[in-house]
Amino acid sequence: MPVWLALSSALVDTANRTWVYDSATRRVAELRAGSYRFNPTNPQTSLQRAAYTYDNAGLITTIIDYRNSSQRLCYQYNLRGMLTRAFTGDSDCAVYEPAVGADPFNHTYGYDPVGNITAFTGISGWSYGAGNEPGPGDAGPHAVMSAGGVYFTYDDAGNQTGRTQAGATTAYSYNADGRLSSITPPAGAGWVFRYDADGSRVRVQHGPGAFTYHIGGLLEVDTTAAGGAVTATRSAYPLGGGVTAVRTNTKTGGSWTPAGSDRVDYTFGDHLGSVGAVWTEGDPGTRFLQRYYPWGAPAPPGTQACPPTTPTPARKPTRPVAPLRG
């Protein structure tokens, strides 16, 4: 049962999203995204196409990435439903298969009796806080104190206050409501956050003369100082519980009119909501891809350009740690 949605009204090149649902379980069986050009010699360009299978508990067991030579992403779980292995596999997900598609991976994960990660491919030295409640410095038994040579500290409420790597510390502070008020890196100006009475973020200072104002969750305004000259605006267009498009207006040389100063980016998420593909409106539009490992780490090579007329290039995000349901 496919559901198709056109996201833009451009008559030359329009973005679209398709959901295909399993008729028995109502879970999403396939996600597709692309752009359609109204020209018989240049049909739809696929930005994102992934097919999903599940176990009886609703956990994702495979994703077929048609954008990457039909590479099969395989996921295994323990009896508690916790991810124990993620890898690019053969047609049965029986063995690791590095020969199909770009950027294969083979990750394994282990846990202690209370569910903390103790083994994670490429990261060693996991340790956690003590006690049953957050306390000075350790934030309780599920707060990571160290991992992979990175060390963390916490306040009495369990908020992270420090992150130290290679002897350099980034500090975090919070207001009386427990919301992040500043980030101070080892070098540079850092960031300062302000909130309204309802707890919504309304301003970010990210440098001595750079501010961003957040208005109603749908508009961001960049200025040169607190209440100063506007340099850029970003408007979000929500649909179905997420951001579907962002319109950016940039002031260049004192003018809003140069080409490129008004841009619309359509975003396509993966099954967990992370942006996996971006299509910028135009003729032809610009397309970008981003993929992820489980737990959200961006997978190499990072953001990739996607040629508009190539039928099956590049790749899609890979981050299944929760079931996808229709």
C-alpha positions as CSV (number, residue, x, y, z in Angstrom):
1,M,0.0,0.0,0.0
2,P,2.0,3.0,-1.2
3,V,1.3,6.5,0.0
4,W,2.8,9.2,-2.2
5,L,3.2,12.9,-1.3
6,A,4.5,15.8,-3.4
7,L,6.4,18.2,-1.3
8,S,7.0,21.1,-3.7
9,S,5.0,22.9,-6.4
10,A,7.9,23.5,-8.8
11,L,6.8,22.5,-12.3
12,V,10.3,21.8,-13.4
13,D,11.7,19.6,-10.7
14,T,9.5,18.6,-7.7
15,A,10.4,16.6,-4.5
16,N,8.3,13.7,-3.4
17,R,8.1,11.1,-0.6
18,T,6.6,7.6,-0.7
19,W,5.8,5.3,2.2
20,V,4.9,1.6,1.4
21,Y,3.1,-0.2,4.2
22,D,2.8,-3.9,4.9
23,S,-0.9,-4.8,4.5
24,A,-0.8,-7.3,7.4
25,T,1.3,-5.5,10.1
26,R,0.8,-1.9,9.0
27,R,4.5,-1.4,9.5
28,V,6.5,0.6,6.9
29,A,7.9,-1.9,4.4
30,E,9.7,0.7,2.2
31,L,10.8,4.3,2.3
32,R,11.4,6.2,-0.9
33,A,12.3,9.8,-1.7
34,G,13.2,11.5,-4.9
35,S,12.6,14.3,-7.3
36,Y,10.4,14.2,-10.4
37,R,11.3,16.2,-13.5
38,F,8.4,16.8,-15.9
39,N,10.5,15.7,-18.9
40,P,10.1,12.2,-20.6
41,T,13.9,12.0,-21.2
42,N,14.7,12.6,-17.5
43,P,12.4,10.6,-15.2
44,Q,12.3,10.5,-11.4
45,T,15.6,10.6,-9.6
46,S,15.8,8.4,-6.6
47,L,17.3,10.0,-3.5
48,Q,16.4,7.4,-1.0
49,R,15.0,3.9,-1.2
50,A,15.2,1.4,1.6
51,A,13.2,-1.8,2.3
52,Y,12.6,-3.1,5.8
53,T,12.0,-6.5,7.4
54,Y,11.2,-7.2,11.1
55,D,11.1,-9.9,13.7
56,N,8.0,-10.9,15.7
57,A,8.8,-8.3,18.3
58,G,8.8,-5.5,15.6
59,L,12.6,-5.0,15.7
60,I,14.2,-4.3,12.3
61,T,16.3,-7.3,11.2
62,T,17.3,-6.1,7.7
63,I,17.4,-3.0,5.5
64,I,18.0,-3.3,1.8
65,D,19.7,-0.2,0.6
66,Y,18.8,0.0,-3.1
67,R,20.8,3.3,-3.4
68,N,24.0,1.4,-2.6
69,S,23.9,-1.6,-5.0
70,S,21.1,-3.3,-2.9
71,Q,23.5,-3.6,0.0
72,R,21.8,-5.6,2.9
73,L,22.2,-4.1,6.4
74,C,21.7,-6.8,9.0
75,Y,20.8,-6.4,12.7
76,Q,20.8,-9.0,15.5
77,Y,19.5,-8.7,19.1
78,N,19.7,-10.4,22.4
79,L,16.8,-11.8,24.4
80,R,16.1,-8.4,25.9
81,G,15.8,-6.8,22.4
82,M,19.2,-5.0,22.7
83,L,21.2,-4.6,19.5
84,T,24.3,-7.0,19.6
85,R,25.5,-6.8,16.0
86,A,25.1,-4.6,13.0
87,F,26.8,-5.5,9.7
88,T,26.5,-5.6,5.9
89,G,25.6,-9.2,5.2
90,D,24.9,-11.7,2.5
91,S,21.3,-12.4,1.2
92,D,20.5,-14.4,4.3
93,C,22.3,-12.1,6.8
94,A,24.3,-15.2,7.8
95,V,27.8,-13.8,7.3
96,Y,29.5,-10.5,6.8
97,E,29.7,-9.4,3.2
98,P,32.1,-6.6,2.4
99,A,31.9,-6.9,-1.4
100,V,28.4,-5.4,-2.0
101,G,28.0,-1.7,-2.0
102,A,30.2,1.1,-0.7
103,D,31.4,1.5,2.9
104,P,30.7,-2.0,4.5
105,F,30.8,-2.3,8.3
106,N,30.8,-5.0,10.9
107,H,30.0,-3.8,14.5
108,T,29.3,-5.8,17.6
109,Y,28.0,-4.6,21.0
110,G,28.0,-6.0,24.5
111,Y,26.2,-5.1,27.8
112,D,26.5,-5.6,31.5
113,P,23.6,-7.0,33.6
114,V,22.0,-3.6,34.1
115,G,22.0,-2.8,30.4
116,N,25.1,-0.5,30.1
117,I,27.2,-0.9,27.0
118,T,30.6,-2.6,27.8
119,A,31.7,-3.6,24.3
120,F,31.4,-1.4,21.2
121,T,33.4,-1.9,18.1
122,G,36.3,0.5,18.0
123,I,35.7,1.9,21.6
124,S,37.2,0.5,24.8
125,G,37.5,1.5,28.4
126,W,33.8,1.8,29.4
127,S,33.1,2.8,33.0
128,Y,30.0,4.1,34.7
129,G,28.9,6.0,37.9
130,A,28.2,4.4,41.2
131,G,25.1,4.3,43.4
132,N,21.4,4.2,42.7
133,E,20.8,7.9,42.4
134,P,22.6,10.8,40.7
135,G,25.2,12.2,43.0
136,P,28.2,14.6,43.0
137,G,30.4,13.8,40.0
138,D,29.0,10.4,38.8
139,A,25.3,10.8,38.0
140,G,24.4,7.2,39.0
141,P,25.0,3.7,37.6
142,H,24.0,4.4,33.9
143,A,26.0,7.6,33.4
144,V,29.2,7.0,31.3
145,M,32.3,8.1,33.2
146,S,34.8,7.2,30.5
147,A,34.8,5.6,27.0
148,G,37.4,5.5,24.4
149,G,39.8,7.9,26.2
150,V,37.0,10.5,26.8
151,Y,36.1,11.3,30.4
152,F,32.8,12.8,31.7
153,T,31.7,14.6,34.9
154,Y,28.2,15.5,36.1
155,D,26.4,17.7,38.6
156,D,24.1,16.6,41.5
157,A,21.1,16.5,39.2
158,G,22.8,14.2,36.6
159,N,23.6,16.9,34.0
160,Q,26.9,16.5,32.2
161,T,29.2,19.3,33.3
162,G,32.5,18.3,31.6
163,R,33.9,16.3,28.7
164,T,37.6,15.8,28.6
165,Q,39.6,14.4,25.7
166,A,43.3,14.5,25.2
167,G,43.6,16.8,28.2
168,A,41.2,19.4,26.8
169,T,37.9,20.0,28.5
170,T,34.6,21.3,27.3
171,A,32.4,22.7,30.1
172,Y,28.6,22.8,30.3
173,S,26.5,24.9,32.7
174,Y,22.8,24.9,33.4
175,N,20.1,27.3,34.7
176,A,17.9,26.8,37.7
177,D,15.4,24.8,35.6
178,G,18.1,22.4,34.5
179,R,18.3,23.7,30.9
180,L,21.6,24.1,29.2
181,S,22.8,27.7,29.6
182,S,26.3,27.7,28.1
183,I,28.9,25.5,26.4
184,T,32.6,26.6,26.8
185,P,35.0,24.7,24.6
186,P,38.8,24.5,25.3
187,A,39.3,27.3,22.8
188,G,37.0,29.9,21.3
189,A,33.9,31.8,22.4
190,G,31.5,29.0,22.9
191,W,27.7,29.3,23.1
192,V,25.2,31.0,25.5
193,F,21.5,29.9,25.5
194,R,18.5,31.9,26.7
195,Y,14.9,30.6,27.3
196,D,11.4,32.1,27.8
197,A,9.2,31.5,30.8
198,D,7.8,28.3,29.2
199,G,11.3,26.8,28.8
200,S,11.5,27.3,25.0
201,R,14.9,28.4,23.7
202,V,14.6,31.9,22.3
203,R,18.3,33.0,21.7
204,V,21.7,31.5,21.1
205,Q,24.9,33.6,21.2
206,H,27.6,31.9,19.3
207,G,30.4,34.4,19.3
208,P,30.9,38.0,20.4
209,G,28.8,39.4,17.5
210,A,26.6,36.5,16.4
211,F,23.2,35.8,17.7
212,T,20.3,33.5,16.6
213,Y,16.8,34.1,17.7
214,H,14.3,31.3,17.8
215,I,10.6,32.3,17.2
216,G,7.8,29.8,17.8
217,G,9.9,26.8,16.8
218,L,9.3,27.7,13.1
219,L,11.6,30.7,12.5
220,E,15.2,31.4,13.2
221,V,16.8,34.9,12.7
222,D,20.6,35.5,12.7
223,T,21.8,39.0,13.7
224,T,25.2,40.7,14.1
225,A,24.5,41.6,17.8
226,A,21.7,41.4,20.4
227,G,18.8,43.0,18.5
228,G,21.2,44.1,15.7
229,A,21.1,43.9,11.9
230,V,19.6,40.7,10.4
231,T,21.9,38.6,8.3
232,A,19.8,35.5,7.6
233,T,16.5,33.9,8.3
234,R,15.4,30.3,8.3
235,S,11.7,29.2,8.2
236,A,10.7,25.6,9.0
237,Y,7.7,23.9,7.3
238,P,6.5,21.0,9.5
239,L,4.5,18.1,8.3
240,G,3.6,14.8,10.0
241,G,5.5,15.6,13.2
242,G,8.8,16.6,11.6
243,V,10.4,19.3,9.5
244,T,9.7,18.8,5.8
245,A,11.4,21.9,4.4
246,V,13.5,24.8,5.4
247,R,13.6,28.1,3.6
248,T,16.8,30.1,4.1
249,N,17.2,33.8,3.2
250,T,20.7,35.1,3.4
251,K,21.8,38.8,3.2
252,T,24.9,39.2,1.1
253,G,26.7,42.6,0.7
254,G,23.8,44.4,2.3
255,S,21.3,42.9,-0.2
256,W,18.7,40.1,-0.1
257,T,18.5,39.8,-3.9
258,P,21.6,37.9,-5.2
259,A,21.1,34.5,-6.7
260,G,21.1,31.9,-4.0
261,S,20.0,34.2,-1.2
262,D,16.6,32.5,-1.1
263,R,16.9,28.7,-0.9
264,V,14.4,25.9,-0.1
265,D,15.8,22.6,1.2
266,Y,13.5,19.6,1.4
267,T,14.6,17.1,4.1
268,F,13.9,13.3,4.0
269,G,14.4,11.4,7.3
270,D,15.3,7.8,7.9
271,H,13.1,5.5,10.1
272,L,14.4,7.2,13.2
273,G,13.9,10.7,12.0
274,S,17.5,11.7,11.2
275,V,17.9,13.6,8.0
276,G,19.2,11.1,5.4
277,A,18.7,13.1,2.2
278,V,18.3,16.8,1.3
279,W,17.0,18.1,-2.0
280,T,17.5,21.8,-2.7
281,E,14.8,23.2,-5.0
282,G,16.1,24.4,-8.4
283,D,16.6,23.3,-12.0
284,P,18.2,20.9,-11.6
285,G,18.0,20.7,-7.8
286,T,21.0,19.8,-5.7
287,R,20.8,16.6,-3.8
288,F,22.8,15.4,-0.8
289,L,22.9,12.2,1.2
290,Q,24.0,11.4,4.8
291,R,24.0,8.0,6.4
292,Y,24.5,6.8,10.0
293,Y,25.7,3.9,12.1
294,P,23.6,2.6,15.0
295,W,23.4,5.1,17.9
296,G,23.7,8.0,15.5
297,A,27.3,8.4,14.5
298,P,27.7,9.8,11.0
299,A,29.1,7.2,8.7
300,P,32.0,8.1,6.3
301,P,32.4,9.8,4.0
302,G,29.9,12.2,5.5
303,T,27.5,14.3,3.5
304,Q,27.7,13.3,-0.2
305,A,26.5,15.1,-3.3
306,C,24.1,13.1,-5.4
307,P,24.1,13.8,-9.2
308,P,20.6,14.6,-10.3
309,T,20.4,12.3,-13.3
310,T,22.2,9.2,-12.0
311,P,19.7,6.4,-11.4
312,T,21.4,4.5,-8.5
313,P,24.4,6.3,-7.0
314,A,25.7,6.5,-3.4
315,R,23.8,5.4,-0.3
316,K,21.3,6.0,2.5
317,P,21.5,6.2,6.3
318,T,21.8,3.1,8.5
319,R,20.7,3.5,12.1
320,P,18.1,1.0,13.3
321,V,17.9,0.9,17.1
322,A,14.1,1.0,17.3
323,P,11.2,-0.5,15.4
324,L,9.6,1.3,12.5
325,R,5.9,1.1,12.6
326,G,3.2,2.4,10.3
